[in-house]
Every structure is written in C-alpha cells, then in structure tokens.
C-alpha cells in the first residue's frame, strides 16, 4: 500500500511513531501515519474502498499495530 509523503523528513519520529506505521484509533479504526506537526498531532490516512479520509489525531489516541 503506497504511503502519501507529505513530510520531507520521512523518518520523523514522534514518541514511537514513524511515517508509514499502521495505527489503531478507538473510533476511526485502522489507519496509516502520513505526517506529523509540531504540537503533537499526527495526520492519519483512514482511506478504504469507500473513499479517502485523512484526519489529524493526537498521538495519545493512537496505538501502533505494525511498524515500518
């Protein structure tokens, strides 16, 4: 699955997250980390067959399922 590259620093770490990691959100379910901002938010790709969905989520709400 291709990962959308929005950050020029692909290996940017925020806590234990990296771009491309698969994460689990309590209500939005499974997604892929796409980018980070400076205040602790993570841009997550929750897209599936029904359409495209990117959301900014606080890193404390995410659980890492698999790492790149």
QUIQUIHU-V70495 format. One record per residue. N is the residue number from 0. RES is the residue in one letter. PHI is phi in whole degrees, -180 to 180 (* if undefined). PSI is psi in whole degrees, 0 to 359 (* if undefined). OMEGA is omega in whole degrees, -180 to 180 (NA if undefined). Layout:
n:res:phi:psi:omega
N:RES:PHI:PSI:OMEGA
N:RES:PHI:PSI:OMEGA
This chain:
n:res:phi:psi:omega
0:X:*:121:-179
1:X:-69:146:-179
2:X:-107:132:178
3:X:-71:124:-178
4:X:-98:102:179
5:X:-104:342:-178
6:X:-108:140:178
7:X:-77:349:177
8:X:-106:85:-174
9:X:-58:324:-176
10:X:-96:24:178
11:X:-60:130:-180
12:X:-109:141:174
13:X:-135:108:-170
14:X:61:244:180
15:X:-113:17:-178
16:X:-97:147:174
17:X:-135:156:176
18:X:-60:131:-179
19:X:101:346:177
20:X:-66:143:174
21:X:-89:130:-176
22:X:-127:163:179
23:X:-122:128:177
24:X:-108:144:-176
25:X:-59:323:-178
26:X:-110:326:-178
27:X:-88:352:177
28:X:71:221:-169
29:X:-83:138:179
30:X:-154:178:-179
31:X:-124:132:180
32:X:-67:128:-178
33:X:-111:325:-176
34:X:-164:171:179
35:X:-130:157:169
36:X:-121:183:-172
37:X:-83:345:-174
38:X:-104:9:175
39:X:106:5:178
40:X:-91:153:-179
41:X:-125:131:174
42:X:-86:120:-175
43:X:-118:136:178
44:X:-92:109:178
45:X:-104:21:-176
46:X:-65:149:175
47:X:-147:198:-178
48:X:-63:333:-176
49:X:-81:344:179
50:X:160:184:-177
51:X:-100:134:179
52:X:-147:113:173
53:X:-115:137:178
54:X:-138:144:171
55:X:-84:127:-177
56:X:-131:143:175
57:X:-71:140:-174
58:X:-61:335:-179
59:X:-71:343:-180
60:X:-89:357:-175
61:X:-107:145:175
62:X:-122:129:-179
63:X:-75:127:177
64:X:-94:310:177
65:X:-145:146:-178
66:X:-104:153:177
67:X:-76:*:NA
